Amino acid sequence: MLVGSLAILVLAGFVGFTVISKVPNTLHTPLMSGTNAIHGIVLLGGLIVLGLGVDGVLNKVLLVIAIAFGTINVVGGFLVTDRMLSMFKAKKPEDGGDK
């Protein structure tokens, strides 16, 4: 069972890396925004499960760690998305005081 689960994890990581590496730069920002929305739903689900009460200390610790990593992922994703979108905003002309 453990070997099968590890094999699925490795294959999923390989497929994920292959798919993401082939995404063109123009689609990166919309893809990241959609992924952030999905991770937000996952975080909400994790908080609900934690609030309902989970049996076992190990399960609670793993759930809190997963929520922390998910939060870091969402916040970092939104920061990167905001920075990328700011590159496309029109730059304000600098006011040199000449009016």
N, C-alpha and C positions, 0 to 999 in steps of 0.2 A: 504494500500500500504506500509506504513512504517513498520507495524508489519510483513508483509510478507518478506520484505527486511531484517529486523533484524533476522528473523527466518532462512533465507538463509545464512546470515553471520555467525550465531552461528553454523549451521550445517556444513558449509564449514570449519570453524575453527576446529570443532570436527573431521571431516574426515581428514583434513590436519594433525592434531596432531597424529591421529591414524596411518596414513600411514607413516609419518616421524619417529615415534617412533619404527616402525618395520623394518627400513632400517638397514642392517648389517653395521658394522664399515668399512668393506672393500669397500663398495659402497658409503660411505658418501662423499668422496672427488670428485669422478666423478659426483655425483648428485649435489653437491654444485657448481661445475664448470659450469654445464649446467644451473643451476638456475641463476648464475651470468650473463651468456650470455643472458638469457631471460630478466633479469632486465635491462641490458644495452640497449636492444631494447625498453623496456618500457620507460626508461629515455630519449632516443632519441625521441620517440613519444611525450612525455610530453614537451620536449623543442620545438619541431616543433609546437605543439598546442599553446604553450605560445607565440611563435614568430608570429603565424598567427593572433593573437589578439583574446582574449576571452572577451565576454561581461560580465560585472559585476565585481565589486571589489572582492566579496566573491569567485567567481570562480577562479580569478587570485590568490588569497591568498591560496586557497585550492590546486591549481595546483603547486604553488611554494613549499608548505609544502610537497606535494607528491613527488616532484622532490628531495627535500632535504632528505627525508626519504629513497627514492630509492637509492640515491647516497651513503648514509651511509651504506645501505644494501650491495651494490655492493663492496664498498671499504673494508668493514669488511669481506665480504665473500672471497675476493681475499687474504686478509691478513691471514685469517684462513687457506685457501687452501694452501697458500705458506708455512705456518708454518707446516702444516701436511705433505706436500711433502718433506720438509727439513728433516723430521724424517727418510726418506727412503734413503737419500743420504749417500754415503760412507764417513765415517769420515776421514779427512786427518790426517796422523800420525804427531804427534807433533815433531818438530825438536829440539832435545836437544843439538845441536851443535856438536854432535859426527859424524864426517864424515870419 
